[in-house]
Amino acid sequence: MSVIDELVEANARYADGFDKGGLAMPPGRHVAVVTCMDARLVPARMLGLKEGMRTSSATPADGSRTRCARSSSLSACWARTR
């Protein structure tokens, strides 16, 4: 089985058991978390946040302020984060 097949299968299992559809779309804690794209990091777990509490955005570690500002602006407008 290829990695893509494994990911699609895992996503199907996740979707079958997904029970968070009743959560409000804007995050409950009104926070956005911007991190680098380090695969070792799990921002929600690091900060003690659960589904529905935050939006997340991962940006390349090249110090791109433009990408970070864009992600933060979109989150503030769309998800009413602070």
PDB file as gemmi writes it, atoms N, CA and C in Angstrom:
CRYST1    1.000    1.000    1.000  90.00  90.00  90.00 P 1                      
ATOM      1  N   MET A   1       0.861  -1.178   0.000  1.00  0.00           N  
ATOM      2  CA  MET A   1       0.000   0.000   0.000  1.00  0.00           C  
ATOM      3  C   MET A   1       0.907   1.241   0.000  1.00  0.00           C  
ATOM      4  N   SER A   2       0.582   2.204  -0.845  1.00  0.00           N  
ATOM      5  CA  SER A   2       1.383   3.428  -0.921  1.00  0.00           C  
ATOM      6  C   SER A   2       1.046   4.361   0.246  1.00  0.00           C  
ATOM      7  N   VAL A   3       1.896   5.328   0.460  1.00  0.00           N  
ATOM      8  CA  VAL A   3       1.661   6.313   1.522  1.00  0.00           C  
ATOM      9  C   VAL A   3       0.351   7.052   1.263  1.00  0.00           C  
ATOM     10  N   ILE A   4       0.099   7.400   0.022  1.00  0.00           N  
ATOM     11  CA  ILE A   4      -1.152   8.102  -0.314  1.00  0.00           C  
ATOM     12  C   ILE A   4      -2.351   7.238   0.038  1.00  0.00           C  
ATOM     13  N   ASP A   5      -2.286   5.960  -0.305  1.00  0.00           N  
ATOM     14  CA  ASP A   5      -3.377   5.044   0.038  1.00  0.00           C  
ATOM     15  C   ASP A   5      -3.597   4.989   1.550  1.00  0.00           C  
ATOM     16  N   GLU A   6      -2.497   4.943   2.301  1.00  0.00           N  
ATOM     17  CA  GLU A   6      -2.599   4.921   3.760  1.00  0.00           C  
ATOM     18  C   GLU A   6      -3.262   6.204   4.289  1.00  0.00           C  
ATOM     19  N   LEU A   7      -2.877   7.342   3.719  1.00  0.00           N  
ATOM     20  CA  LEU A   7      -3.458   8.621   4.151  1.00  0.00           C  
ATOM     21  C   LEU A   7      -4.945   8.705   3.820  1.00  0.00           C  
ATOM     22  N   VAL A   8      -5.310   8.245   2.628  1.00  0.00           N  
ATOM     23  CA  VAL A   8      -6.721   8.261   2.230  1.00  0.00           C  
ATOM     24  C   VAL A   8      -7.529   7.342   3.142  1.00  0.00           C  
ATOM     25  N   GLU A   9      -6.982   6.176   3.454  1.00  0.00           N  
ATOM     26  CA  GLU A   9      -7.662   5.240   4.352  1.00  0.00           C  
ATOM     27  C   GLU A   9      -7.815   5.837   5.758  1.00  0.00           C  
ATOM     28  N   ALA A  10      -6.750   6.455   6.253  1.00  0.00           N  
ATOM     29  CA  ALA A  10      -6.810   7.086   7.582  1.00  0.00           C  
ATOM     30  C   ALA A  10      -7.826   8.218   7.601  1.00  0.00           C  
ATOM     31  N   ASN A  11      -7.885   8.992   6.517  1.00  0.00           N  
ATOM     32  CA  ASN A  11      -8.857  10.082   6.441  1.00  0.00           C  
ATOM     33  C   ASN A  11     -10.277   9.547   6.427  1.00  0.00           C  
ATOM     34  N   ALA A  12     -10.498   8.451   5.737  1.00  0.00           N  
ATOM     35  CA  ALA A  12     -11.841   7.851   5.707  1.00  0.00           C  
ATOM     36  C   ALA A  12     -12.259   7.390   7.103  1.00  0.00           C  
ATOM     37  N   ARG A  13     -11.332   6.779   7.840  1.00  0.00           N  
ATOM     38  CA  ARG A  13     -11.637   6.361   9.214  1.00  0.00           C  
ATOM     39  C   ARG A  13     -11.951   7.578  10.089  1.00  0.00           C  
ATOM     40  N   TYR A  14     -11.157   8.634   9.939  1.00  0.00           N  
ATOM     41  CA  TYR A  14     -11.375   9.858  10.713  1.00  0.00           C  
ATOM     42  C   TYR A  14     -12.754  10.449  10.388  1.00  0.00           C  
ATOM     43  N   ALA A  15     -13.067  10.528   9.108  1.00  0.00           N  
ATOM     44  CA  ALA A  15     -14.346  11.104   8.680  1.00  0.00           C  
ATOM     45  C   ALA A  15     -15.518  10.274   9.198  1.00  0.00           C  
ATOM     46  N   ASP A  16     -15.394   8.950   9.180  1.00  0.00           N  
ATOM     47  CA  ASP A  16     -16.462   8.080   9.673  1.00  0.00           C  
ATOM     48  C   ASP A  16     -16.758   8.315  11.151  1.00  0.00           C  
ATOM     49  N   GLY A  17     -15.716   8.613  11.927  1.00  0.00           N  
ATOM     50  CA  GLY A  17     -15.905   8.811  13.360  1.00  0.00           C  
ATOM     51  C   GLY A  17     -15.988  10.268  13.779  1.00  0.00           C  
ATOM     52  N   PHE A  18     -15.996  11.182  12.808  1.00  0.00           N  
ATOM     53  CA  PHE A  18     -15.981  12.608  13.135  1.00  0.00           C  
ATOM     54  C   PHE A  18     -17.280  13.016  13.813  1.00  0.00           C  
ATOM     55  N   ASP A  19     -17.159  13.577  15.004  1.00  0.00           N  
ATOM     56  CA  ASP A  19     -18.349  13.983  15.761  1.00  0.00           C  
ATOM     57  C   ASP A  19     -18.247  15.428  16.246  1.00  0.00           C  
ATOM     58  N   LYS A  20     -17.432  16.218  15.560  1.00  0.00           N  
ATOM     59  CA  LYS A  20     -17.224  17.607  15.975  1.00  0.00           C  
ATOM     60  C   LYS A  20     -17.958  18.602  15.086  1.00  0.00           C  
ATOM     61  N   GLY A  21     -18.850  18.126  14.242  1.00  0.00           N  
ATOM     62  CA  GLY A  21     -19.563  18.997  13.311  1.00  0.00           C  
ATOM     63  C   GLY A  21     -20.421  20.045  13.981  1.00  0.00           C  
ATOM     64  N   GLY A  22     -20.778  19.826  15.236  1.00  0.00           N  
ATOM     65  CA  GLY A  22     -21.608  20.787  15.948  1.00  0.00           C  
ATOM     66  C   GLY A  22     -20.835  21.953  16.538  1.00  0.00           C  
ATOM     67  N   LEU A  23     -19.499  21.893  16.489  1.00  0.00           N  
ATOM     68  CA  LEU A  23     -18.709  23.003  17.020  1.00  0.00           C  
ATOM     69  C   LEU A  23     -18.887  24.248  16.155  1.00  0.00           C  
ATOM     70  N   ALA A  24     -18.871  25.394  16.791  1.00  0.00           N  
ATOM     71  CA  ALA A  24     -18.985  26.660  16.042  1.00  0.00           C  
ATOM     72  C   ALA A  24     -17.773  26.807  15.127  1.00  0.00           C  
ATOM     73  N   MET A  25     -17.978  27.415  13.976  1.00  0.00           N  
ATOM     74  CA  MET A  25     -16.885  27.578  13.028  1.00  0.00           C  
ATOM     75  C   MET A  25     -15.817  28.545  13.533  1.00  0.00           C  
ATOM     76  N   PRO A  26     -16.155  29.715  14.038  1.00  0.00           N  
ATOM     77  CA  PRO A  26     -15.078  30.532  14.609  1.00  0.00           C  
ATOM     78  C   PRO A  26     -14.532  29.812  15.836  1.00  0.00           C  
ATOM     79  N   PRO A  27     -13.221  29.827  16.033  1.00  0.00           N  
ATOM     80  CA  PRO A  27     -12.656  29.096  17.163  1.00  0.00           C  
ATOM     81  C   PRO A  27     -13.141  29.618  18.502  1.00  0.00           C  
ATOM     82  N   GLY A  28     -13.433  28.712  19.409  1.00  0.00           N  
ATOM     83  CA  GLY A  28     -13.976  29.071  20.718  1.00  0.00           C  
ATOM     84  C   GLY A  28     -13.054  29.933  21.550  1.00  0.00           C  
ATOM     85  N   ARG A  29     -11.746  29.781  21.403  1.00  0.00           N  
ATOM     86  CA  ARG A  29     -10.798  30.578  22.180  1.00  0.00           C  
ATOM     87  C   ARG A  29     -10.392  31.843  21.438  1.00  0.00           C  
ATOM     88  N   HIS A  30     -10.853  32.025  20.209  1.00  0.00           N  
ATOM     89  CA  HIS A  30     -10.554  33.206  19.390  1.00  0.00           C  
ATOM     90  C   HIS A  30      -9.060  33.434  19.225  1.00  0.00           C  
ATOM     91  N   VAL A  31      -8.310  32.360  19.041  1.00  0.00           N  
ATOM     92  CA  VAL A  31      -6.874  32.482  18.820  1.00  0.00           C  
ATOM     93  C   VAL A  31      -6.476  31.797  17.521  1.00  0.00           C  
ATOM     94  N   ALA A  32      -5.445  32.346  16.923  1.00  0.00           N  
ATOM     95  CA  ALA A  32      -4.811  31.730  15.761  1.00  0.00           C  
ATOM     96  C   ALA A  32      -3.391  31.397  16.165  1.00  0.00           C  
ATOM     97  N   VAL A  33      -2.930  30.239  15.765  1.00  0.00           N  
ATOM     98  CA  VAL A  33      -1.581  29.801  16.084  1.00  0.00           C  
ATOM     99  C   VAL A  33      -0.795  29.737  14.783  1.00  0.00           C  
ATOM    100  N   VAL A  34       0.303  30.465  14.718  1.00  0.00           N  
ATOM    101  CA  VAL A  34       1.179  30.438  13.549  1.00  0.00           C  
ATOM    102  C   VAL A  34       2.474  29.772  13.963  1.00  0.00           C  
ATOM    103  N   THR A  35       2.820  28.706  13.276  1.00  0.00           N  
ATOM    104  CA  THR A  35       4.055  27.975  13.571  1.00  0.00           C  
ATOM    105  C   THR A  35       4.837  27.774  12.283  1.00  0.00           C  
ATOM    106  N   CYS A  36       6.036  27.272  12.437  1.00  0.00           N  
ATOM    107  CA  CYS A  36       6.796  26.865  11.258  1.00  0.00           C  
ATOM    108  C   CYS A  36       6.268  25.499  10.813  1.00  0.00           C  
ATOM    109  N   MET A  37       6.735  25.041   9.680  1.00  0.00           N  
ATOM    110  CA  MET A  37       6.245  23.784   9.117  1.00  0.00           C  
ATOM    111  C   MET A  37       7.008  22.574   9.641  1.00  0.00           C  
ATOM    112  N   ASP A  38       7.527  22.631  10.825  1.00  0.00           N  
ATOM    113  CA  ASP A  38       8.292  21.541  11.423  1.00  0.00           C  
ATOM    114  C   ASP A  38       7.339  20.380  11.721  1.00  0.00           C  
ATOM    115  N   ALA A  39       7.546  19.253  11.075  1.00  0.00           N  
ATOM    116  CA  ALA A  39       6.660  18.100  11.218  1.00  0.00           C  
ATOM    117  C   ALA A  39       6.671  17.519  12.627  1.00  0.00           C  
ATOM    118  N   ARG A  40       7.660  17.890  13.419  1.00  0.00           N  
ATOM    119  CA  ARG A  40       7.746  17.366  14.790  1.00  0.00           C  
ATOM    120  C   ARG A  40       6.820  18.105  15.742  1.00  0.00           C  
ATOM    121  N   LEU A  41       6.308  19.251  15.324  1.00  0.00           N  
ATOM    122  CA  LEU A  41       5.472  20.070  16.199  1.00  0.00           C  
ATOM    123  C   LEU A  41       3.989  19.746  16.020  1.00  0.00           C  
ATOM    124  N   VAL A  42       3.279  19.677  17.111  1.00  0.00           N  
ATOM    125  CA  VAL A  42       1.829  19.522  17.099  1.00  0.00           C  
ATOM    126  C   VAL A  42       1.305  20.690  17.947  1.00  0.00           C  
ATOM    127  N   PRO A  43       1.068  21.848  17.296  1.00  0.00           N  
ATOM    128  CA  PRO A  43       0.747  23.062  18.043  1.00  0.00           C  
ATOM    129  C   PRO A  43      -0.406  22.933  19.034  1.00  0.00           C  
ATOM    130  N   ALA A  44      -1.484  22.302  18.647  1.00  0.00           N  
ATOM    131  CA  ALA A  44      -2.620  22.173  19.562  1.00  0.00           C  
ATOM    132  C   ALA A  44      -2.214  21.407  20.813  1.00  0.00           C  
ATOM    133  N   ARG A  45      -1.480  20.331  20.642  1.00  0.00           N  
ATOM    134  CA  ARG A  45      -1.036  19.530  21.782  1.00  0.00           C  
ATOM    135  C   ARG A  45      -0.064  20.326  22.656  1.00  0.00           C  
ATOM    136  N   MET A  46       0.837  21.078  22.022  1.00  0.00           N  
ATOM    137  CA  MET A  46       1.812  21.873  22.781  1.00  0.00           C  
ATOM    138  C   MET A  46       1.122  22.909  23.662  1.00  0.00           C  
ATOM    139  N   LEU A  47       0.016  23.450  23.174  1.00  0.00           N  
ATOM    140  CA  LEU A  47      -0.661  24.544  23.867  1.00  0.00           C  
ATOM    141  C   LEU A  47      -1.890  24.106  24.652  1.00  0.00           C  
ATOM    142  N   GLY A  48      -2.192  22.818  24.649  1.00  0.00           N  
ATOM    143  CA  GLY A  48      -3.343  22.318  25.386  1.00  0.00           C  
ATOM    144  C   GLY A  48      -4.677  22.704  24.772  1.00  0.00           C  
ATOM    145  N   LEU A  49      -4.704  22.877  23.452  1.00  0.00           N  
ATOM    146  CA  LEU A  49      -5.929  23.262  22.756  1.00  0.00           C  
ATOM    147  C   LEU A  49      -6.565  22.054  22.081  1.00  0.00           C  
ATOM    148  N   LYS A  50      -7.869  22.018  22.064  1.00  0.00           N  
ATOM    149  CA  LYS A  50      -8.599  20.915  21.443  1.00  0.00           C  
ATOM    150  C   LYS A  50      -9.301  21.422  20.183  1.00  0.00           C  
ATOM    151  N   GLU A  51      -9.961  20.503  19.466  1.00  0.00           N  
ATOM    152  CA  GLU A  51     -10.685  20.873  18.267  1.00  0.00           C  
ATOM    153  C   GLU A  51     -11.664  21.992  18.577  1.00  0.00           C  
ATOM    154  N   GLY A  52     -11.763  22.931  17.667  1.00  0.00           N  
ATOM    155  CA  GLY A  52     -12.720  24.017  17.814  1.00  0.00           C  
ATOM    156  C   GLY A  52     -12.235  25.191  18.638  1.00  0.00           C  
ATOM    157  N   MET A  53     -11.023  25.109  19.199  1.00  0.00           N  
ATOM    158  CA  MET A  53     -10.518  26.190  20.045  1.00  0.00           C  
ATOM    159  C   MET A  53      -9.642  27.189  19.298  1.00  0.00           C  
ATOM    160  N   ARG A  54      -9.084  26.803  18.140  1.00  0.00           N  
ATOM    161  CA  ARG A  54      -8.135  27.672  17.469  1.00  0.00           C  
ATOM    162  C   ARG A  54      -8.104  27.388  15.970  1.00  0.00           C  
ATOM    163  N   THR A  55      -7.541  28.332  15.223  1.00  0.00           N  
ATOM    164  CA  THR A  55      -7.180  28.057  13.847  1.00  0.00           C  
ATOM    165  C   THR A  55      -5.666  27.898  13.837  1.00  0.00           C  
ATOM    166  N   SER A  56      -5.154  27.197  12.859  1.00  0.00           N  
ATOM    167  CA  SER A  56      -3.708  26.977  12.772  1.00  0.00           C  
ATOM    168  C   SER A  56      -3.216  27.301  11.382  1.00  0.00           C  
ATOM    169  N   SER A  57      -2.005  27.791  11.325  1.00  0.00           N  
ATOM    170  CA  SER A  57      -1.362  28.063  10.051  1.00  0.00           C  
ATOM    171  C   SER A  57       0.109  27.730  10.193  1.00  0.00           C  
ATOM    172  N   ALA A  58       0.622  26.944   9.282  1.00  0.00           N  
ATOM    173  CA  ALA A  58       2.047  26.614   9.290  1.00  0.00           C  
ATOM    174  C   ALA A  58       2.711  27.328   8.128  1.00  0.00           C  
ATOM    175  N   THR A  59       3.763  28.051   8.408  1.00  0.00           N  
ATOM    176  CA  THR A  59       4.476  28.789   7.371  1.00  0.00           C  
ATOM    177  C   THR A  59       5.902  28.271   7.261  1.00  0.00           C  
ATOM    178  N   PRO A  60       6.513  28.421   6.085  1.00  0.00           N  
ATOM    179  CA  PRO A  60       7.898  27.973   5.921  1.00  0.00           C  
ATOM    180  C   PRO A  60       8.816  28.706   6.894  1.00  0.00           C  
ATOM    181  N   ALA A  61       9.890  28.053   7.263  1.00  0.00           N  
ATOM    182  CA  ALA A  61      10.822  28.626   8.239  1.00  0.00           C  
ATOM    183  C   ALA A  61      11.808  29.599   7.602  1.00  0.00           C  
ATOM    184  N   ASP A  62      11.388  30.260   6.545  1.00  0.00           N  
ATOM    185  CA  ASP A  62      12.298  31.199   5.886  1.00  0.00           C  
ATOM    186  C   ASP A  62      12.112  32.632   6.381  1.00  0.00           C  
ATOM    187  N   GLY A  63      11.347  32.789   7.443  1.00  0.00           N  
ATOM    188  CA  GLY A  63      11.148  34.125   8.000  1.00  0.00           C  
ATOM    189  C   GLY A  63      10.218  34.990   7.168  1.00  0.00           C  
ATOM    190  N   SER A  64       9.334  34.378   6.409  1.00  0.00           N  
ATOM    191  CA  SER A  64       8.449  35.130   5.524  1.00  0.00           C  
ATOM    192  C   SER A  64       7.373  35.873   6.306  1.00  0.00           C  
ATOM    193  N   ARG A  65       7.603  37.133   6.531  1.00  0.00           N  
ATOM    194  CA  ARG A  65       6.623  37.951   7.259  1.00  0.00           C  
ATOM    195  C   ARG A  65       5.343  38.125   6.454  1.00  0.00           C  
ATOM    196  N   THR A  66       5.476  38.142   5.138  1.00  0.00           N  
ATOM    197  CA  THR A  66       4.297  38.331   4.282  1.00  0.00           C  
ATOM    198  C   THR A  66       3.330  37.169   4.441  1.00  0.00           C  
ATOM    199  N   ARG A  67       3.843  35.951   4.412  1.00  0.00           N  
ATOM    200  CA  ARG A  67       2.970  34.781   4.575  1.00  0.00           C  
ATOM    201  C   ARG A  67       2.322  34.761   5.955  1.00  0.00           C  
ATOM    202  N   CYS A  68       3.093  35.090   6.952  1.00  0.00           N  
ATOM    203  CA  CYS A  68       2.584  35.110   8.320  1.00  0.00           C  
ATOM    204  C   CYS A  68       1.504  36.181   8.466  1.00  0.00           C  
ATOM    205  N   ALA A  69       1.759  37.363   7.937  1.00  0.00           N  
ATOM    206  CA  ALA A  69       0.783  38.454   8.017  1.00  0.00           C  
ATOM    207  C   ALA A  69      -0.492  38.085   7.268  1.00  0.00           C  
ATOM    208  N   ARG A  70      -0.344  37.457   6.101  1.00  0.00           N  
ATOM    209  CA  ARG A  70      -1.523  37.055   5.327  1.00  0.00           C  
ATOM    210  C   ARG A  70      -2.345  36.024   6.091  1.00  0.00           C  
ATOM    211  N   SER A  71      -1.690  35.021   6.654  1.00  0.00           N  
ATOM    212  CA  SER A  71      -2.401  33.992   7.419  1.00  0.00           C  
ATOM    213  C   SER A  71      -3.114  34.595   8.619  1.00  0.00           C  
ATOM    214  N   SER A  72      -2.442  35.480   9.326  1.00  0.00           N  
ATOM    215  CA  SER A  72      -3.035  36.120  10.501  1.00  0.00           C  
ATOM    216  C   SER A  72      -4.213  37.001  10.110  1.00  0.00           C  
ATOM    217  N   SER A  73      -4.075  37.734   9.009  1.00  0.00           N  
ATOM    218  CA  SER A  73      -5.162  38.604   8.544  1.00  0.00           C  
ATOM    219  C   SER A  73      -6.383  37.798   8.141  1.00  0.00           C  
ATOM    220  N   LEU A  74      -6.156  36.708   7.410  1.00  0.00           N  
ATOM    221  CA  LEU A  74      -7.279  35.859   7.005  1.00  0.00           C  
ATOM    222  C   LEU A  74      -7.980  35.272   8.223  1.00  0.00           C  
ATOM    223  N   SER A  75      -7.215  34.835   9.194  1.00  0.00           N  
ATOM    224  CA  SER A  75      -7.808  34.270  10.400  1.00  0.00           C  
ATOM    225  C   SER A  75      -8.613  35.316  11.151  1.00  0.00           C  
ATOM    226  N   ALA A  76      -8.079  36.525  11.246  1.00  0.00           N  
ATOM    227  CA  ALA A  76      -8.785  37.600  11.964  1.00  0.00           C  
ATOM    228  C   ALA A  76     -10.094  37.948  11.270  1.00  0.00           C  
ATOM    229  N   CYS A  77     -10.073  38.010   9.953  1.00  0.00           N  
ATOM    230  CA  CYS A  77     -11.282  38.371   9.199  1.00  0.00           C  
ATOM    231  C   CYS A  77     -12.294  37.222   9.163  1.00  0.00           C  
ATOM    232  N   TRP A  78     -11.814  36.041   8.812  1.00  0.00           N  
ATOM    233  CA  TRP A  78     -12.699  34.915   8.585  1.00  0.00           C  
ATOM    234  C   TRP A  78     -13.134  34.241   9.885  1.00  0.00           C  
ATOM    235  N   ALA A  79     -12.184  34.063  10.802  1.00  0.00           N  
ATOM    236  CA  ALA A  79     -12.493  33.294  12.006  1.00  0.00           C  
ATOM    237  C   ALA A  79     -12.596  34.160  13.257  1.00  0.00           C  
ATOM    238  N   ARG A  80     -12.499  35.460  13.087  1.00  0.00           N  
ATOM    239  CA  ARG A  80     -12.622  36.425  14.198  1.00  0.00           C  
ATOM    240  C   ARG A  80     -11.651  36.122  15.340  1.00  0.00           C  
ATOM    241  N   THR A  81     -10.417  35.781  14.966  1.00  0.00           N  
ATOM    242  CA  THR A  81      -9.406  35.561  15.995  1.00  0.00           C  
ATOM    243  C   THR A  81      -8.748  36.888  16.361  1.00  0.00           C  
ATOM    244  N   ARG A  82      -8.099  36.888  17.513  1.00  0.00           N  
ATOM    245  CA  ARG A  82      -7.391  38.091  17.955  1.00  0.00           C  
ATOM    246  C   ARG A  82      -5.903  37.857  17.884  1.00  0.00           C  
TER     247      ARG A  82                                                      
END                                                                             
